[in-house]
Amino acid sequence: MSTKNESLMASFWPSRTLKIGARGRDDTPKNRPLVNVYLPDSQEVSKILLKEGLARPWRPREHADRCN
């Protein structure tokens, strides 16, 4: 993990408290749970990761090579 990533991740969890919000299941054969992860100040972690370029948006039925 890069220094930028480590620094960002450490800033997320200074209190080690996160909120998990379940919002159903996906419609794939694996029927995975869909959840949102929130910081104590109610910011959504996925939005921060996307903004910082550390995540990619998920699009249904689009194959994405997650190794690149």
Buried (B, 14 or more C-beta within 10 A) or exposed (E): EEEEEEEBEEEBEEEEEEEEEEEEEEEEEEEEEEEEBBBEEEEBBBEBBEEEEBEEEEEEEEEEEEEE
